[in-house]
């Protein structure tokens, strides 16, 4: 179904700039829409084809947040509304399913919300041998390094699903507890092999930081007279 939807993605899509949010393909993002400009955007999308792209706001966006000039990353996620509820006050609750990476080529004038002319980003090809090796390496990292048992169990279940390497990395990256800019780096990378290596390195860094913090907390506290 995802592949079928990709062929229907239009060249012009509404852009929803968000702080601290990076949506990956196949992820489902719940959103509460309350700003007037984005209520209009959602209503328009529902009347048309349901497509909305999310873009991560760049650091320092705050002074321009209420303008159409707020700085955003140019690699974005195109999603489609799969469920919606219009509330009595005119706000919306929606579920947006990520479909594809895309790059904003240019923005086109619009009265209230931002609209971009986009180009879909195709995933790079990878050999079956390299994919098998990277999947094994990533799985071992999740088994060895991850401290949270529940998260580890969920991520290991993803390895049993019928996901290719790029889809697997995206599924893990969508719940990765790191700064949004680091998740954006993973979204920017079209090469699934490079994305898998970057994710593995992030997991190892997280594990090392967690272990250091635990060691510091358990170390004896020496008082002074």
C-alpha positions as CSV (number, residue, x, y, z in Angstrom):
1,X,0.0,0.0,0.0
2,X,2.8,2.4,0.7
3,X,4.3,1.9,-2.7
4,X,0.9,2.6,-4.3
5,X,0.6,5.8,-2.4
6,X,4.0,7.0,-3.6
7,X,2.8,7.3,-7.1
8,X,0.0,9.6,-6.1
9,X,2.1,12.1,-4.2
10,X,1.6,15.5,-5.9
11,X,4.4,17.8,-6.8
12,X,3.0,20.5,-4.6
13,X,2.3,19.7,-0.9
14,X,1.4,21.7,2.2
15,X,4.4,22.1,4.5
16,X,3.9,21.8,8.3
17,X,7.0,23.1,10.1
18,X,7.3,21.5,13.6
19,X,9.9,21.9,16.4
20,X,11.5,18.7,17.7
21,X,9.5,16.4,15.4
22,X,11.0,14.3,12.6
23,X,8.6,11.9,10.9
24,X,10.0,8.9,9.1
25,X,8.4,6.8,6.3
26,X,6.0,4.2,7.7
27,X,5.7,6.0,11.1
28,X,2.3,7.2,12.3
29,X,2.3,10.7,13.8
30,X,-0.6,11.9,16.0
31,X,-1.1,15.6,15.7
32,X,-3.5,18.1,17.4
33,X,-4.0,21.0,15.0
34,X,-5.1,24.3,16.6
35,X,-3.4,27.2,14.9
36,X,-5.8,28.9,12.4
37,X,-3.3,28.6,9.5
38,X,-2.8,24.9,10.1
39,X,-6.5,24.3,10.7
40,X,-7.0,25.7,7.2
41,X,-4.1,23.6,5.9
42,X,-5.7,20.4,7.4
43,X,-9.2,21.2,6.1
44,X,-7.8,21.9,2.6
45,X,-5.8,18.6,2.7
46,X,-8.8,16.7,3.7
47,X,-10.8,18.2,0.8
48,X,-8.1,17.3,-1.6
49,X,-5.8,14.3,-1.3
50,X,-4.8,14.2,2.3
51,X,-1.1,14.8,1.8
52,X,0.9,17.0,4.2
53,X,4.7,17.2,4.6
54,X,6.4,17.8,7.9
55,X,9.6,19.8,8.2
56,X,11.8,20.2,11.2
57,X,12.3,23.8,12.2
58,X,16.0,24.8,12.4
59,X,17.6,26.2,15.6
60,X,16.8,29.9,16.1
61,X,13.4,29.7,14.4
62,X,11.5,31.3,17.3
63,X,11.6,35.0,16.2
64,X,10.1,34.0,12.8
65,X,7.8,31.2,13.9
66,X,4.6,33.0,13.0
67,X,5.8,33.9,9.5
68,X,6.4,31.8,6.4
69,X,10.1,32.6,6.6
70,X,10.9,30.5,9.7
71,X,14.0,28.4,8.8
72,X,13.3,24.7,8.1
73,X,15.3,21.8,6.9
74,X,14.9,21.1,3.2
75,X,14.7,17.4,3.5
76,X,11.1,16.6,4.7
77,X,8.7,13.8,5.2
78,X,5.6,13.5,3.1
79,X,2.7,11.9,4.9
80,X,-1.0,11.2,4.3
81,X,-3.8,11.7,6.7
82,X,-5.2,8.3,7.6
83,X,-7.6,9.4,10.3
84,X,-9.1,12.7,11.3
85,X,-11.5,14.3,13.8
86,X,-12.8,17.8,13.6
87,X,-13.6,19.1,17.1
88,X,-16.3,21.5,18.1
89,X,-13.9,24.4,18.4
90,X,-12.6,23.9,14.9
91,X,-9.4,22.2,15.9
92,X,-8.4,18.8,14.4
93,X,-7.0,15.6,15.7
94,X,-5.3,13.7,12.9
95,X,-3.1,10.7,12.3
96,X,-0.4,11.3,9.7
97,X,1.3,8.3,8.2
98,X,4.8,8.9,6.8
99,X,5.2,7.8,3.2
100,X,8.5,9.1,1.7
101,X,11.5,11.4,2.0
102,X,11.4,14.4,-0.2
103,X,13.4,17.6,-0.8
104,X,11.9,21.0,-1.1
105,X,12.9,22.5,-4.5
106,X,11.2,25.8,-3.9
107,X,8.3,27.2,-2.0
108,X,5.3,28.7,-3.8
109,X,3.2,31.7,-2.6
110,X,0.2,31.0,-0.5
111,X,-2.0,33.2,1.7
112,X,-1.6,31.5,5.0
113,X,0.4,28.3,5.2
114,X,3.5,27.2,3.4
115,X,3.4,25.1,0.2
116,X,6.4,23.4,-1.4
117,X,7.3,22.1,-4.8
118,X,9.0,18.8,-3.9
119,X,11.1,16.1,-5.3
120,X,10.9,12.6,-3.9
121,X,14.2,11.1,-2.7
122,X,14.8,7.6,-3.9
123,X,16.5,5.1,-1.6
124,X,19.9,3.9,-2.8
125,X,20.3,0.3,-3.8
126,X,22.3,-2.1,-1.5
127,X,23.6,-5.6,-2.1
128,X,21.9,-8.5,-0.3
129,X,25.3,-9.5,1.2
130,X,25.9,-6.0,2.7
131,X,22.3,-5.8,3.9
132,X,22.6,-9.1,5.7
133,X,25.8,-8.0,7.4
134,X,24.5,-4.6,8.5
135,X,21.2,-6.1,9.8
136,X,23.3,-8.6,11.9
137,X,25.6,-5.8,13.1
138,X,22.6,-3.6,14.1
139,X,20.8,-6.4,15.8
140,X,23.9,-7.3,17.9
141,X,24.2,-3.6,18.9
142,X,20.6,-3.6,20.0
143,X,21.1,-6.8,22.0
144,X,24.4,-5.7,23.6
145,X,24.0,-2.0,24.2
146,X,20.4,-1.2,24.9
147,X,19.5,-0.7,28.5
148,X,15.7,-0.3,28.4
149,X,14.3,-3.8,28.2
150,X,10.9,-2.8,26.8
151,X,12.4,-0.8,24.0
152,X,14.9,-3.5,23.3
153,X,12.1,-6.1,23.0
154,X,10.1,-3.8,20.7
155,X,13.1,-3.1,18.4
156,X,14.1,-6.8,18.3
157,X,10.6,-7.6,17.1
158,X,11.1,-5.3,14.2
159,X,13.9,-7.5,12.9
160,X,11.4,-10.3,12.5
161,X,9.1,-8.2,10.4
162,X,9.3,-8.1,6.6
163,X,11.2,-4.8,6.5
164,X,14.2,-4.1,4.3
165,X,17.2,-2.5,5.9
166,X,16.2,1.1,5.2
167,X,12.7,0.5,6.5
168,X,14.1,-1.2,9.6
169,X,16.4,1.7,10.4
170,X,13.6,4.2,9.9
171,X,11.4,2.2,12.3
172,X,14.0,2.3,15.0
173,X,15.0,5.9,14.3
174,X,11.4,7.1,14.7
175,X,11.6,6.3,18.4
176,X,15.3,7.0,19.0
177,X,15.7,9.1,22.1
178,X,18.1,11.7,20.7
179,X,18.0,15.3,19.7
180,X,15.8,16.1,16.7
181,X,18.7,17.3,14.7
182,X,20.3,13.9,15.0
183,X,17.1,12.2,13.8
184,X,17.1,14.8,10.9
185,X,20.5,13.6,10.0
186,X,19.1,10.1,9.6
187,X,16.2,11.4,7.6
188,X,18.7,13.2,5.3
189,X,20.6,10.0,4.4
190,X,19.2,8.3,1.4
191,X,21.7,5.5,1.5
192,X,20.3,2.7,3.8
193,X,23.8,1.3,4.5
194,X,25.1,4.7,5.7
195,X,21.9,5.2,7.6
196,X,22.3,1.8,9.4
197,X,25.9,2.6,10.3
198,X,24.9,6.1,11.7
199,X,22.1,4.5,13.7
200,X,24.4,1.9,15.1
201,X,26.9,4.6,16.2
202,X,24.1,6.6,17.8
203,X,23.0,3.5,19.8
204,X,26.6,2.9,21.0
205,X,27.0,6.5,22.0
206,X,23.7,6.4,23.9
207,X,24.7,3.2,25.7
208,X,28.1,4.7,26.7
209,X,26.4,7.9,28.0
210,X,23.9,5.9,30.0
211,X,26.5,3.7,31.5
212,X,28.6,6.7,32.5
213,X,25.7,8.4,34.2
214,X,24.8,5.2,36.1
215,X,28.4,4.8,37.2
216,X,28.5,8.4,38.5
217,X,25.2,7.9,40.4
218,X,26.5,4.8,42.1
219,X,29.9,6.2,43.0
220,X,30.4,6.9,46.7
221,X,29.9,10.5,47.6
222,X,32.9,11.8,49.7
223,X,32.0,14.5,52.2
224,X,34.4,17.1,53.5
225,X,34.8,18.1,57.2
